[in-house]
Amino acid sequence: MNKVESQAIDEFSSVFTKQINAIYKQNPLKNLEAIRWSGVVCQPYVFGDGVVDWAGIDELKGKLADLLKEQQRVASM
């Protein structure tokens, strides 16, 4: 898998939030700090002053790893 540069994620987030906030002006969408694992970038977004509860992040990481392995297996058939 190709590594995604932080600048590309920042640029995507900027365009994405500008498009959403053109509609939702009173409670703007904000991007929070991205979480990175091998092959995965989890970019959270919140409206207003929300926060992300990362409880159970290890379980999420395992599930995403399993999904990626399955996708690679199917793709190689």
Residue pairs with C-beta under 8 A, 6 or more apart in sequence:
1 38
1 39
4 41
6 34
9 34
9 41
9 43
12 43
13 31
13 43
13 45
16 29
16 31
16 45
17 28
17 29
17 30
17 31
17 45
20 29
21 28
21 29
24 47
27 47
27 48
28 47
28 48
29 45
29 46
29 47
30 45
30 46
30 47
30 48
31 43
31 44
31 45
32 43
32 44
32 45
32 46
32 51
32 52
33 44
34 41
34 42
34 43
34 44
35 41
35 42
35 44
35 54
35 57
36 42
37 61
37 64
37 65
38 65
39 65
39 68
40 61
40 64
40 65
40 68
42 60
44 52
46 52
